[in-house]
Amino acid sequence: MSGRTTVVHFVRHGEVHNPEGILYGRLPGYRLSEEGQRQAKVVAGFLSDRDVRVVHASPMQRAAETANPVAERHELDIDTDEQLIEAANRFEGCRVSVGDGALRSPRHWPKLWNPVRPSWGEAYLGIAHRMLAAAHRAREAAGSGEAVCVSHQLPIWILRRFIEGRALWHDPRKRQCSLASVTSLVFRGEKFERLAYAEPVGETDARASGA
């Protein structure tokens, strides 16, 4: 049992209906757009021939809606995992585009003093630890099969940088974690062996609001 191979697929949710360009973070009520629903079905098709035994999802609506087609395809229930939730962010509810959003207001500048932590939200290291715990929970539940965990861009990207031994601070514009992308972690027993990345619906803009 200690040498069994398990794959945990971290899926970023699909496109969200967000016409106002708000950084929605953990705010409730943000659902998938029609395009996001299509993307979720494409991901389900991409994973249809995999030995998926468990489906876990962030408690956010957009994650559950992305997980639904995958769970239905494999005739599984969705288990909600709080550890997969979006990162906390003090700019929730704001428009944060450089030049025309919250970053332009001096009252927000004190939140930006330490980009390495970062000072405006949940610490990167804390995100890494909770996401790694979620990965191992899913790995254990899947046994020698595969698991799907639907989460959000920043938590998935931080987990990837953490397990690859890279600095957690990064340029958000360079994240390799498109909408409805699949970041797959391969474990041999409890040990992480390798990572694969796929974009079943193609590349999308890493700077998209929310995530």
Buried (B, 14 or more C-beta within 10 A) or exposed (E): EEEEEBBBBBBBBBBBBBEEBBBBBBBEEBBBBEBBBBBBBBBBEBBEEBBBBBBBBBBBBBBBBBBBBBBEBBEBEBBBBEBBBBBBBBBBEBBBBEEEBBBEEEEBEEBEEEEEBBEBBBBBEBBBBBBBEBBBBBBEBBBEBBBBBBBBBBBBBBBBBBBEEEEBEBEEEEBBBBBBBBBBBBBEEEEBEEBEEBBBBEEBEBEBBBB
